[in-house]
Amino acid sequence: MTTTREKAGETGRVKPGESLIEVNHLTMDYKTKEGRVSAVSDVTFHLKAGDSLGLVGESGCGKTSVALTLLRLQASNAEITGGEILLGGVNLLDLSEEEMRLHRWSDISMVFQGAMNAWNPVYRIGEQIREALDLHWPVKLTHEQSRERIAELFELVGLPPEAMDRYPHEFSGGMRQRATIAMALSCNPQLIIADEPTTALDVIVQDQILKELKKVQAELGMSIIYISHDIAVIAEVTDHMGVMYAGKIVEYGGTDEIFATPRHPYAWLLLSSTPSITGPRRKLAPLVGEPPNLMKPPSGCRFHPRCPFATDQCAAEEPAMEDLGGGHLVACWNHEKVPVGLSETPKEDL
């Protein structure tokens, strides 16, 4: 049977392996009564069609601000002061709001945080997904065609098609999260941004949701940007990752390589402070201090007040991204001082 997705065609889509999105030197501030908050500062990354990228870091490091800026859904007090966002060669920052609406959901969509609160409680789930189809599907669908498309989506994410006629309160947390993913997939976008897609779910449902996302990505050949403070999630589902701190990407490269040999002190401490059920028992290394006030970020490297390897140069000069080979980038004056491997303590000392 020919699906509604196939009937709509795939014209204008980036082929797997080709560059899909390029973010170059993106800078965005929030204007507040107390001053400007430097939330996103000179962020650069790229993603090929079919690949996945993880953005990881502490709460408040700018991950969600980057995601909302990619969709041009940033808060009203946000101001983009530099950079470009190229999606299939089109700079999204040059588009009018009406032009940008043509790209949302059809080219780039988002699984928002808080699936529990993402649905209008007085409308059926299917009706809310149909609204997205009415606004963004390439051709006008009849009521029956919309139901056919929603049934396809529900089967894709592991929900029974008849559930489209239920209200949000009739769904469990895991079902609501799957429905949120179905909503993001509704117009067959080239890129999905998943912002903490497993927040507030137990570990069993979390594993199921992540497997569903990976299955959908493989089946549809789309790209995904995962945003999480849980580096275990990033390790499981991404090809590449960027470690963010205080609005900046401080380390970027292949996920396996960064997990094996983190070169930025912040990335090394994040991994060293994360428990693991595999490998030798070790004492977790503490990540002391708090993220800086981004109204008045520290001079030089923004991580230097918390860094165990900081020198006078770190406080005086901001490090540029350095390519360590193979696309593994790090912004640190003293990355040679970062130990190879994580901090370990013998079992008898624990």
ROPA-195271 format. One record per residue (C-alpha): x, z, y; residue in one letter. Coordinates in steps of 0.02 Angstrom, whole numbers, plus 50000, padded with zeros to 5 digits. Layout:
XZYa...
***
This chain:
500005000050000m500614995950175t500685011750280t500175012950462t502005016450500r502494999550426e501044990650510k501674996250681a503374988250650g505134994450688e505654983050831t506964989550952g507635003050835r509475006950822v510205002650651k510995016350543p512815019150587g512615012650765e512675024150915s510955031450950l511215044351087i512685047751201e512695062751317v514095061551444n514605075651561h512825082451575l512675096251705t511085105751747m510755121251855d509255132551874y508815136752053k508265154852072t507985166752218k509615175452174e510625159352164g511015144552051r511225147351865v512515135651786s511545133451623a512275116851563v514035112251619s514905095851579d514135094051405v514675078651308t514225073351131f513615058151036h512615054750880l512445039450769k510795033750695a510465042850532g511675057250567d511325075450608s512115086550740l512025105450756g512175115150918l512605133350885v512975148450994g512305165051055e510615166351140s510745160551319g512205148751291c511205133451346g510655125651180k508805124451221t509175119351401s510135104451333v508705099951215a507365100651350l508465090351467t508625076751335l506725075351336l506645077351526r505535092551499l506655104851588q505865118451696a505255114451871s506695124351948n508005114751848a509095102051936e510165089251845i511725087451953t512775075651848g513025065551690g512015053251590e510935052851433i511025035951346l509705033251212l509965016351131g510915011251287g509535016751408v509995030551531n508505042351521l508995050651685l508675034351779d506875032651717l505315037251812s504155050151734e502965036351677e504395026651598e505035042351514m503325045451436r503535029151339l505095036251254h504425053651215r503735055351039w503995036651002s505905037251019d506345055551038i505285070750993s505505089350969m505045103250849v504815117450972f505185135750942q503735146850894g502615136550779a501445151450773m500985148450956n501215129550965a499415125250921w497805126451019n496745138750917p495075130350956v495505112850892y495835107150715r497645103050672i497235084850637g496375082650805e497925088950896q499075076950802i497855062750834r498015066051020e499895062551008a499525046450913l498255040951044d499525043451183l501135037151103h500805026050950w501325007950988p499585000850954v497855008350971k497285016050807l495495018050748t494885035150694h495125030550510e496865023750542q497335039850631s496735050150483r497715038850366e499285041550469r499045060450474i498775060750286a500435051550265e501295064250376l500555079150284f501105072250115e502835069150187l503055087350240v502235094950086g500485098750151l498835093450069p498035079550174p496355088650179e497195102650277a497105091750434m495295097650455d495785116050461r496075126750616y497795134250653p497265151750601h496895145050426e498725140250403f500115151850348s501705152850451g502615140550338g501145128450341m501075129050530r502935125350538q502685110350423r501245104450531a502355105950685t503635094750599i502245082550555a501755082150740m503545078150789a503595064150659l501905057150707s502555041950803c504075038850692n505415043350821p507235038450804q507815056050852l507065073250821i507685088950907i507325104250800a507445119950906d507595134950790e506415126550665p506415141450545t506235155950668t505135170350606a505035163250430l505635172450275d507175165550188v506205157050047i505065147450167v506565144050279q507465135650135d505915125350096q505745119550277i507575114650289l507435104750128k505885095950195e506815091050354l508295084350255k507115074550141k506175067250289v507795062550375q508425053450220a506775044650190e506505038750368l508335036250417g508135046150579m509375056950673s509125075650698i509875087850821i509715105650753y509805120150875i510125137350804s511065153550826h511105154650636d512705145950585i512195146550402a510775134550443v511965122950536i513165123050388a511785117950268e510965103650361v512165095050483t513565082150478d514305086950647h514195102350756m514535108150932g514915126350970v514195131351139m514705145751249y514065149551425a513355132151452g514845122551383k515315114651218i516975123051174v517235115251002e516545099250926y516835089950764g516335088250582g515345103150518t516415105350362d518025104550461e517495117250592i516895129350458f518525127250363a519705128150513t518875133850675p520095131550819r519205139550966h519275158750970p517395159650999y517005148650848a518255158550743w517465175150793l515705168550763l516185163650586l517205179450557s515735190350610s514535181750489t514305189350316p514475178350162s513915180849983i515305169649917t517195171949916g518175188149932p517435203450015r518075205350192r517825216250342k516815207250476l517755204050638a516775210250789p516305198950934l516465211651075v515745210551250g514275200651318e514035182851380p514445180751565p513245179951711n513055161151739l512655163651923m514475168751940k515365162051785p517155167851757p518565157451825s519585146851706g518945147651528c517245155851526r517665164851363f519295172851422h518545190251463p518065192151278r519495182451199c520825191651097p522075177651131f521805175851319a523275173851439t523445172651627d523255153851614q521555155951531c520905165551682a521655153451808a521345136151734e519885128551641e520485119951481p520005101851450a519405095551282m520875091351170e520725080051017d521585088450870l521325072950764g519875065050674g518665068850816g518935087650805h518895092950988l519275110051062v519375116851239a520665130851227c522405133751296w522915144251146n522065136150996h523725137050902e523575156050903k521905155850811v522225160850629p521915147950494v520465154750392g519365169650429l519925187550451s519965195750280e520155213750219t520565217550036p519135224549932k519965241449908e520065243950097d518195241850124l
***
